Amino acid sequence: MQNPLRTMGVIAMGRFDSVDFFSDTSLVNHPYDYFEWLRERGPVVLLDQYPVAAVVGYDEALAVYRGDEDFSAVNAATGPFDLPFEVGSAPDITPQIEEYRSSVPYGALLVTQDPPSHAKSRGLLMGMITPRRLRENEEFMWTLADRQIDEFVERGRFEAIGDYAQPYATLVIADLLGVPDSDRDGFRQLLGPVPGQLDRSKQGGNNPLEQIGVYFFNYLTDRRANPQKDVLTQLAQARYPDGSEPSVVDVVTIAAFLFGAGQDTTVRLLAAALRFLAEDPELQRKVRKDRALIPGLVEEVLRLEGPVKSDYRLARRPVTIGGVEVPAGTTVMQLLHAINRDPRRFERPNEFILGRKNVKEHLAFGRGIHACVGAPLARAEAKVSLERLFDRTEDIRLDERKHGPPQERRFEYEPSFIMRGLKELHLEITPAR
């Protein structure tokens, strides 16, 4: 089946050499021709406009993800911007990275930490989110899915992100972290713009989850003084792997990060999956009939349209990637949507193939020590949501009044060079009888 999302971009192939990936709005909705233009130049390409090495090859990307000694994650959420490092200024810029880490936007978050602090923080997170808590949270998912569907099923149409995916993901992560019911509705409004805004004036500060952190600081300070039989007390009593007690601020940083990142991933994954299903009636009929196909469907959606468009590392020292010499201080841009379509790894890479044998090899959630900690949660939320939407409806289809007929589809994506996510997805449904 041809991938319905692969549409020719508005820029001719020969003109991509003048395109700025980090600001050109023409690439937001249709980035794939640009990615293929890069691939024609090689698996790793040094960009002309920025000190950036763009990686589109699978093997090369895997080597970067596994090369923690050569690459820092300090710029994972910012790309080549707001970095006080000059390319080639030193044979090893690790001391500079540590000196300026606190001033880098998002620098306090788990995703940007390097060893050994990363292992310590990730261990704290694993101690906070136990297998038992995850099982309890999944039970909540099933009840919540029905509650959300109840709000629109008889109406016969819904906007997938605002009416379902966003409130669903928010309440699931709020339940996982034990956020009191009275505060849950207001939490989503506290999140700032997604990372990687094309309009640099909208970029968040060093910790865009600071306001959410204030709530968690108050929760956890109270629970340390007044323990109760609840999830917040479990978070407040979490320990580092060596048994030492973290500061409240350390726990707050992890909890706030999980709250923000856990939603973004799920919302974009759900919207992408529903778009594939709504645009391909035969695919939808097949998966409705055999629900065991849902996990494989989710993986193929992640491969083709995962929620992260680009991921970043900073070369600590001179290094060679895919035969290309990369100086110290260069930003390494992992273009995941191109990497996951590498024809050297995936047969017929631009097609949606349900049951693709090596689909789990995709890098949509990264690899190595920074592999997305929320990946199992996102997969579970997607599976539960699709199961209940299939149970409660007879079919799901695009609202052509909003998105146009098959040959003239209209979709808008978030203006970010880091995230890939639909702004809206309007669907029509026939309620199950």
Secondary structure per residue as TSV (DSSP state, phi and psi in degrees):
chain	resnum	aa	ss	phi	psi
A	1	M	-	360.0	129.3
A	2	Q	B	-66.6	140.3
A	3	N	-	-69.4	115.4
A	4	P	T	-67.9	-11.3
A	5	L	T	-91.0	-7.9
A	6	R	-	-89.4	95.0
A	7	T	-	-115.9	140.5
A	8	M	-	-59.2	133.8
A	9	G	-	-73.2	172.6
A	10	V	S	-87.0	-4.6
A	11	I	S	-106.3	130.2
A	12	A	-	-62.3	146.3
A	13	M	G	-54.7	-36.4
A	14	G	G	-73.0	-7.9
A	15	R	G	-105.8	4.9
A	16	F	G	-68.0	-19.1
A	17	D	G	-66.5	-15.8
A	18	S	G	-104.0	3.3
A	19	V	-	-85.2	136.8
A	20	D	-	-100.2	106.5
A	21	F	T	-58.5	-29.0
A	22	F	T	-87.9	-3.0
A	23	S	T	-143.1	-14.0
A	24	D	-	-77.7	112.9
A	25	T	T	-69.0	-19.2
A	26	S	H	-66.9	-17.8
A	27	L	H	-90.4	-8.7
A	28	V	H	-63.5	-51.4
A	29	N	H	-82.0	-31.3
A	30	H	-	-131.9	78.6
A	31	P	-	-90.3	-8.1
A	32	Y	H	-72.8	-33.2
A	33	D	H	-66.7	-34.8
A	34	Y	H	-63.7	-42.7
A	35	F	H	-61.7	-41.3
A	36	E	H	-69.8	-31.7
A	37	W	H	-63.1	-42.3
A	38	L	H	-62.2	-42.4
A	39	R	H	-61.6	-34.0
A	40	E	H	-63.2	-23.4
A	41	R	H	-89.2	-11.3
A	42	G	-	134.8	169.2
A	43	P	S	-71.5	-18.8
A	44	V	E	-136.5	128.5
A	45	V	E	-129.9	127.7
A	46	L	E	-81.5	120.7
A	47	L	-	-74.7	151.6
A	48	D	S	-80.9	-35.9
A	49	Q	S	-79.8	-26.1
A	50	Y	S	-136.9	160.2
A	51	P	S	-77.7	69.1
A	52	V	E	-130.5	133.9
A	53	A	E	-104.6	112.8
A	54	A	E	-88.7	124.3
A	55	V	E	-105.1	121.8
A	56	V	-	-119.6	-4.8
A	57	G	-	-93.2	140.3
A	58	Y	H	-65.3	-53.4
A	59	D	H	-61.4	-38.4
A	60	E	H	-66.2	-40.1
A	61	A	H	-65.3	-40.7
A	62	L	H	-62.5	-38.8
A	63	A	H	-64.6	-38.2
A	64	V	H	-66.1	-45.5
A	65	Y	H	-61.3	-28.8
A	66	R	T	-94.9	-0.4
A	67	G	-	-102.3	58.6
A	68	D	T	-63.7	-24.7
A	69	E	T	-71.7	-29.2
A	70	D	T	-97.5	-21.3
A	71	F	E	-128.3	133.0
A	72	S	E	-97.4	149.9
A	73	A	-	-96.1	10.8
A	74	V	T	-56.8	-29.0
A	75	N	T	-106.5	20.6
A	76	A	T	-55.9	-32.5
A	77	A	T	-107.8	6.9
A	78	T	T	-126.9	-19.1
A	79	G	T	71.3	-139.1
A	80	P	T	-87.2	8.2
A	81	F	S	-101.5	157.7
A	82	D	S	59.3	32.0
A	83	L	-	-111.2	127.4
A	84	P	-	-88.3	29.4
A	85	F	-	-113.0	132.9
A	86	E	-	-96.5	136.7
A	87	V	T	-61.6	129.2
A	88	G	T	74.5	12.6
A	89	S	S	-72.5	-19.9
A	90	A	S	-155.9	154.8
A	91	P	S	-68.1	-20.7
A	92	D	-	-149.1	115.4
A	93	I	-	-96.7	13.4
A	94	T	H	-54.7	-45.0
A	95	P	H	-59.4	-37.9
A	96	Q	H	-66.5	-39.0
A	97	I	H	-58.8	-47.0
A	98	E	H	-69.8	-32.5
A	99	E	H	-66.7	-38.8
A	100	Y	H	-104.5	3.2
A	101	R	G	-53.6	-42.5
A	102	S	G	-67.1	-17.0
A	103	S	G	-95.5	-6.2
A	104	V	S	-81.7	130.8
A	105	P	T	-53.5	137.8
A	106	Y	T	67.3	9.9
A	107	G	T	-65.1	-17.3
A	108	A	T	-87.3	-5.2
A	109	L	S	-88.1	157.3
A	110	L	G	-56.4	-37.8
A	111	V	G	-64.8	-21.5
A	112	T	G	-104.4	-0.9
A	113	Q	-	-78.8	151.5
A	114	D	-	-115.0	162.9
A	115	P	T	-60.4	147.7
A	116	P	T	-89.6	-8.5
A	117	S	H	-64.3	-31.5
A	118	H	H	-62.3	-44.7
A	119	A	H	-62.2	-38.8
A	120	K	H	-64.6	-45.3
A	121	S	H	-68.6	-41.1
A	122	R	H	-65.6	-37.2
A	123	G	H	-62.4	-37.7
A	124	L	H	-63.5	-42.4
A	125	L	H	-61.7	-44.2
A	126	M	H	-63.4	-31.8
A	127	G	H	-73.3	-24.4
A	128	M	H	-80.4	-37.4
A	129	I	S	-108.1	90.8
A	130	T	-	-84.4	159.8
A	131	P	H	-55.5	-38.7
A	132	R	H	-62.9	-42.0
A	133	R	H	-66.4	-37.4
A	134	L	H	-64.8	-38.7
A	135	R	H	-64.5	-43.1
A	136	E	H	-62.9	-39.2
A	137	N	H	-65.2	-37.8
A	138	E	H	-67.1	-34.5
A	139	E	H	-61.4	-38.7
A	140	F	H	-65.2	-35.4
A	141	M	H	-56.9	-43.4
A	142	W	H	-64.6	-44.4
A	143	T	H	-65.4	-42.7
A	144	L	H	-65.1	-40.0
A	145	A	H	-57.0	-45.1
A	146	D	H	-64.8	-39.7
A	147	R	H	-61.9	-42.3
A	148	Q	H	-68.9	-41.9
A	149	I	H	-65.1	-34.5
A	150	D	H	-54.4	-30.2
A	151	E	T	-73.7	-17.9
A	152	F	T	-136.2	-9.4
A	153	V	G	-60.0	-40.6
A	154	E	G	-75.9	-17.2
A	155	R	G	-72.8	-25.1
A	156	G	T	85.3	3.6
A	157	R	E	-160.2	157.6
A	158	F	E	-161.8	158.4
A	159	E	E	-96.6	114.1
A	160	A	I	-58.8	-33.6
A	161	I	I	-82.4	-55.4
A	162	G	I	-72.1	-36.5
A	163	D	I	-86.1	-22.7
A	164	Y	I	-131.9	-66.3
A	165	A	I	-59.5	-46.0
A	166	Q	H	-66.7	-53.6
A	167	P	H	-63.1	-34.4
A	168	Y	H	-63.9	-51.0
A	169	A	H	-63.7	-38.2
A	170	T	H	-62.3	-45.8
A	171	L	H	-73.9	-31.1
A	172	V	H	-65.0	-47.7
A	173	I	H	-71.3	-31.7
A	174	A	H	-65.2	-39.9
A	175	D	H	-65.8	-42.3
A	176	L	H	-59.0	-38.8
A	177	L	H	-92.1	-2.7
A	178	G	T	77.5	23.2
A	179	V	-	-62.8	130.3
A	180	P	-	-57.1	143.9
A	181	D	H	-52.8	-38.6
A	182	S	H	-65.7	-20.2
A	183	D	H	-102.8	-10.0
A	184	R	H	-66.0	-42.0
A	185	D	H	-63.4	-30.4
A	186	G	H	-84.7	-12.3
A	187	F	H	-66.8	-41.5
A	188	R	G	-61.8	-32.7
A	189	Q	G	-68.7	-16.7
A	190	L	G	-84.1	-15.3
A	191	L	-	-75.8	135.9
A	192	G	-	-82.6	-168.8
A	193	P	-	-65.0	154.6
A	194	V	-	-65.2	154.3
A	195	P	S	-61.5	154.4
A	196	G	S	80.0	31.9
A	197	Q	B	-62.2	133.9
A	198	L	S	-63.4	-32.5
A	199	D	S	-86.2	101.5
A	200	R	G	-62.3	-20.1
A	201	S	G	-68.6	-15.7
A	202	K	G	-96.5	4.1
A	203	Q	-	-64.1	139.2
A	204	G	-	-72.3	170.8
A	205	G	-	-83.5	-158.0
A	206	N	S	-62.5	-35.4
A	207	N	-	-140.2	92.8
A	208	P	T	-68.6	-10.3
A	209	L	T	-95.8	17.9
A	210	E	H	-60.4	-40.0
A	211	Q	H	-66.3	-39.8
A	212	I	H	-64.7	-36.2
A	213	G	H	-60.9	-32.1
A	214	V	H	-61.4	-42.7
A	215	Y	H	-60.3	-50.1
A	216	F	H	-64.9	-34.3
A	217	F	H	-60.6	-43.9
A	218	N	H	-67.0	-42.1
A	219	Y	H	-58.5	-52.3
A	220	L	H	-74.1	-33.6
A	221	T	H	-62.2	-42.5
A	222	D	H	-63.8	-43.0
A	223	R	H	-70.0	-29.4
A	224	R	H	-68.7	-33.2
A	225	A	H	-83.3	-33.5
A	226	N	S	-134.0	77.3
A	227	P	-	-59.8	143.6
A	228	Q	-	-133.2	174.4
A	229	K	S	-91.2	72.0
A	230	D	S	-148.4	174.1
A	231	V	H	-65.6	-38.2
A	232	L	H	-61.3	-36.0
A	233	T	H	-65.9	-38.8
A	234	Q	H	-62.0	-40.7
A	235	L	H	-64.9	-43.1
A	236	A	H	-64.5	-27.4
A	237	Q	T	-98.1	5.3
A	238	A	-	-61.9	149.5
A	239	R	-	-127.4	154.9
A	240	Y	-	-65.9	161.5
A	241	P	T	-55.2	-27.7
A	242	D	T	-85.2	3.4
A	243	G	S	92.2	-7.8
A	244	S	-	-75.4	156.0
A	245	E	-	-89.5	125.5
A	246	P	-	-76.0	160.1
A	247	S	-	-70.5	159.5
A	248	V	H	-58.8	-38.0
A	249	V	H	-61.3	-40.4
A	250	D	H	-62.4	-43.1
A	251	V	H	-67.3	-40.7
A	252	V	H	-60.6	-44.2
A	253	T	H	-59.8	-43.1
A	254	I	H	-66.7	-45.8
A	255	A	H	-63.7	-43.0
A	256	A	H	-66.3	-40.3
A	257	F	H	-61.7	-46.2
A	258	L	H	-62.4	-37.8
A	259	F	H	-63.3	-45.2
A	260	G	H	-73.7	-50.7
A	261	A	H	-68.2	-34.5
A	262	G	H	-63.1	-29.7
A	263	Q	H	-80.3	-47.4
A	264	D	H	-54.0	-47.0
A	265	T	H	-61.3	-48.5
A	266	T	H	-66.7	-44.3
A	267	V	H	-60.2	-47.0
A	268	R	H	-69.3	-37.5
A	269	L	H	-64.8	-45.8
A	270	L	H	-62.3	-44.1
A	271	A	H	-62.8	-43.1
A	272	A	H	-64.2	-42.5
A	273	A	H	-62.9	-43.1
A	274	L	H	-67.3	-33.5
A	275	R	H	-65.6	-45.4
A	276	F	H	-57.4	-46.5
A	277	L	H	-66.0	-40.3
A	278	A	H	-70.6	-29.5
A	279	E	H	-87.3	-9.0
A	280	D	-	-133.4	89.0
A	281	P	H	-56.5	-36.9
A	282	E	H	-66.2	-42.6
A	283	L	H	-59.9	-44.0
A	284	Q	H	-62.7	-43.7
A	285	R	H	-61.9	-40.2
A	286	K	H	-64.4	-43.8
A	287	V	H	-75.1	-35.1
A	288	R	H	-60.1	-40.0
A	289	K	H	-71.6	-36.1
A	290	D	-	-126.5	93.1
A	291	R	G	-66.8	-16.5
A	292	A	G	-65.4	-13.0
A	293	L	G	-82.7	-10.8
A	294	I	H	-59.3	-48.2
A	295	P	H	-57.5	-40.8
A	296	G	H	-67.1	-36.8
A	297	L	H	-60.6	-45.5
A	298	V	H	-60.0	-41.9
A	299	E	H	-66.1	-39.2
A	300	E	H	-70.0	-33.5
A	301	V	H	-63.5	-44.2
A	302	L	H	-60.8	-39.9
A	303	R	H	-63.4	-46.7
A	304	L	H	-84.3	-37.1
A	305	E	H	-138.6	47.3
A	306	G	-	-62.1	160.6
A	307	P	S	-70.6	-18.4
A	308	V	B	-106.4	120.0
A	309	K	S	-82.3	-42.0
A	310	S	E	-144.7	143.4
A	311	D	E	-126.6	152.2
A	312	Y	E	-129.9	148.3
A	313	R	E	-137.6	163.2
A	314	L	E	-120.6	125.7
A	315	A	E	-67.9	119.2
A	316	R	S	-72.9	-35.2
A	317	R	S	-144.8	168.2
A	318	P	-	-57.6	134.8
A	319	V	E	-148.6	153.5
A	320	T	E	-108.2	126.2
A	321	I	E	-122.7	119.1
A	322	G	T	56.3	35.3
A	323	G	T	82.4	1.1
A	324	V	E	-104.6	128.2
A	325	E	E	-79.4	124.0
A	326	V	E	-115.9	116.1
A	327	P	-	-69.3	157.5
A	328	A	T	-58.9	139.6
A	329	G	T	91.1	-4.3
A	330	T	-	-77.8	137.0
A	331	T	E	-79.6	128.4
A	332	V	E	-101.3	115.9
A	333	M	E	-101.5	113.1
A	334	Q	E	-89.6	104.7
A	335	L	E	-87.6	90.8
A	336	L	H	-62.4	-35.5
A	337	H	H	-70.0	-24.8
A	338	A	H	-82.2	-42.6
A	339	I	H	-58.4	-42.6
A	340	N	T	-77.1	0.2
A	341	R	T	-118.5	21.7
A	342	D	-	-68.1	116.5
A	343	P	T	-66.6	-14.3
A	344	R	T	-73.0	-19.0
A	345	R	T	-111.7	-38.0
A	346	F	S	-120.5	123.9
A	347	E	S	-68.7	140.2
A	348	R	S	43.8	62.4
A	349	P	T	-65.4	-23.9
A	350	N	T	-93.1	5.6
A	351	E	B	-103.2	147.7
A	352	F	-	-85.1	114.2
A	353	I	-	-120.8	105.2
A	354	L	T	-70.0	126.8
A	355	G	T	90.6	14.7
A	356	R	-	-54.2	126.2
A	357	K	T	-65.8	-35.4
A	358	N	T	-108.1	27.2
A	359	V	G	-60.9	-32.0
A	360	K	G	-72.0	-3.2
A	361	E	G	-80.2	-6.1
A	362	H	-	-59.2	158.9
A	363	L	-	-111.3	26.1
A	364	A	T	-57.6	-31.6
A	365	F	T	-104.4	17.4
A	366	G	-	75.1	-172.1
A	367	R	-	-150.4	171.1
A	368	G	G	77.2	-156.8
A	369	I	G	-68.5	-20.2
A	370	H	G	-100.9	15.1
A	371	A	S	-55.3	139.3
A	372	C	-	-55.6	120.1
A	373	V	T	-70.5	-20.6
A	374	G	T	-91.5	3.8
A	375	A	H	-58.0	-48.0
A	376	P	H	-60.7	-36.6
A	377	L	H	-66.3	-45.1
A	378	A	H	-61.7	-42.2
A	379	R	H	-63.7	-41.5
A	380	A	H	-65.5	-42.3
A	381	E	H	-63.8	-39.5
A	382	A	H	-65.2	-44.0
A	383	K	H	-63.1	-48.6
A	384	V	H	-60.8	-44.2
A	385	S	H	-62.6	-45.6
A	386	L	H	-67.2	-40.0
A	387	E	H	-57.0	-49.3
A	388	R	H	-73.7	-34.4
A	389	L	H	-66.0	-37.7
A	390	F	H	-66.7	-39.9
A	391	D	H	-64.6	-36.1
A	392	R	H	-94.1	-5.7
A	393	T	E	-133.0	159.9
A	394	E	E	-94.9	-29.6
A	395	D	E	-158.6	161.0
A	396	I	E	-131.2	127.5
A	397	R	E	-142.3	158.2
A	398	L	E	-68.7	142.8
A	399	D	-	-83.1	103.4
A	400	E	H	-72.5	-14.6
A	401	R	H	-66.7	-29.0
A	402	K	H	-95.8	-36.7
A	403	H	H	-112.8	0.5
A	404	G	-	81.5	168.2
A	405	P	-	-72.1	171.1
A	406	P	G	-51.6	-39.2
A	407	Q	G	-88.7	-1.1
A	408	E	G	-136.9	45.1
A	409	R	-	-64.4	144.6
A	410	R	-	-127.2	118.8
A	411	F	-	-137.7	144.0
A	412	E	-	-120.1	136.4
A	413	Y	B	-111.6	158.5
A	414	E	-	-59.9	134.8
A	415	P	S	-78.3	71.7
A	416	S	B	-133.1	141.3
A	417	F	S	-89.0	-3.1
A	418	I	S	-104.6	-45.7
A	419	M	B	-99.3	152.0
A	420	R	-	-123.6	107.4
A	421	G	-	-156.5	137.5
A	422	L	B	-64.1	143.0
A	423	K	S	-74.4	-42.3
A	424	E	-	-146.5	152.2
A	425	L	-	-143.9	104.5
A	426	H	E	-93.3	124.0
A	427	L	E	-124.6	149.4
A	428	E	E	-110.1	147.3
A	429	I	E	-139.2	153.7
A	430	T	E	-109.3	114.5
A	431	P	E	-60.7	143.5
A	432	A	-	-68.3	141.7
A	433	R	-	-112.9	360.0
